[in-house]
Amino acid sequence: MESIPNGAQLRAAREAAGLSLSALSVRTHYSKPLLGKIETGKREIHPEHIMAYSRALNVPVAALMAPFDDPLRIAHEWLVTESVATTHCADGRRIGNSLATKLEERVIELRHLDDSVSGTDLLPVVVREFEDVRRVISECSYTSEIGRRLRTSAGELAQLVGWVASDAGRYFQAQCAYLDGAKVATEAGNQVLVGQLFSSLAYQLSNIGNPSDATLLAKTAVEGAKGATPVVQALLTERVAWALARSRDRDGAMRALDAVDDLYERRSSSIEEPEWVYWLDRSEINVMAGRCFVELGEPDRASPLLLSAIEGYPKERTREVALYQTWLAESYLRNRDIDAAEATIAAARRAADTVHSARLDRRVNEIESMLSK
């Protein structure tokens, strides 16, 4: 055999066939503990194991050998293959609807990949995509409408570069990306996207810079994107609330959180929202409210919101779950529930050790330092 599948692939094949470990043990004549070790990577997988799974599950060996759908692998495949922009751009080639659509689809794919791939791993991919789209814009010819779409894609990619760079701890690179994106989005006439870029930068400043500057920038973003859809306005206003909370402006933060609730309730199936707010839902809004309450010294209000959101969050979203656990741990700590705080941050630390996120590492370190005092 050319390669050996990992335990997760074998487990996925077993679960897809609707078999328990006990049932598989009967069919393969391997013990249940051994099968468990194989599927969890605690026992080396041999060809005879693959044959046993193939016969027991009645699936071809080739199906068990298929590449595992690992997001990190997908990201690295993007890194070593030519981008859509590169393959279509050559010596002033005229760009039409087809490439513009493919670029828009690629931006969406990369944005969703950020859900499961850390900033350190994803950053080279999104940087290259952004640079390639900028090259298309400068070197190729197209109609004004296609140009607007290309620049909008570039602006969205710049926002993603900034977000991913910030997660990787590359704060100056993130700031440059946000500002470059704001320029190209302005050229596209997309003021709402400009607002998203400035708001994203404000969020970074709230976390690692001057909260007062962040507040001004976040409010500017809201003001400049007045024609935005309800969910977009809710997102931009959330970042105002966070900046105010970090500035310890309780009244301002509470007003902003109330505004977020009102704006989100105005959403409608008849209003088309930009794809880049796909992730904002009631749970995410509750997480932000909980974080603000922690900052404002109201941990009693924070803990239920954070705990409920964490319990309902997909477990495969390791980084986000762990980040929210850091805030839950801090709320417990501020309530002097030390045991709960220690247990929660320990879970976050275990997750942090499996992903490459400077943002998560920084938060875990902060809470561990608070607990050690």
Secondary structure, DSSP 8 states (H G I E B T S, - for coil): ------HHHHHHHHHHTT--HHHHHHHH---HHHHHHHHTTSS---HHHHHHHHHHHT--HHHHTS----HHHHHHHHHHS--HHHHH--TT-B--HHHHHHHHHHHHHHHHHTTTS-HHHHHHHHHHHHHHHHHHHHHSB--HHHHHHHHHHHHHHHHHHHHHHHHTT-HHHHHHHHHHHHHHHHHTT-HHHHHHHHHHHHHHHHHHS-HHHHHHHHHHHHHHTTT--HHHHHHHHHHHHHHHHHTT-HHHHHHHHHHHHHHHHT--TTS---GGGTT--HHHHHHHHHHHHHHTT-HHHHHHHHHHHHHHS-TT-HHHHHHHHHHHHHHHHHTT-HHHHHHHHHHHHHHHTTS--HHHHHHHHHHHHHHH-
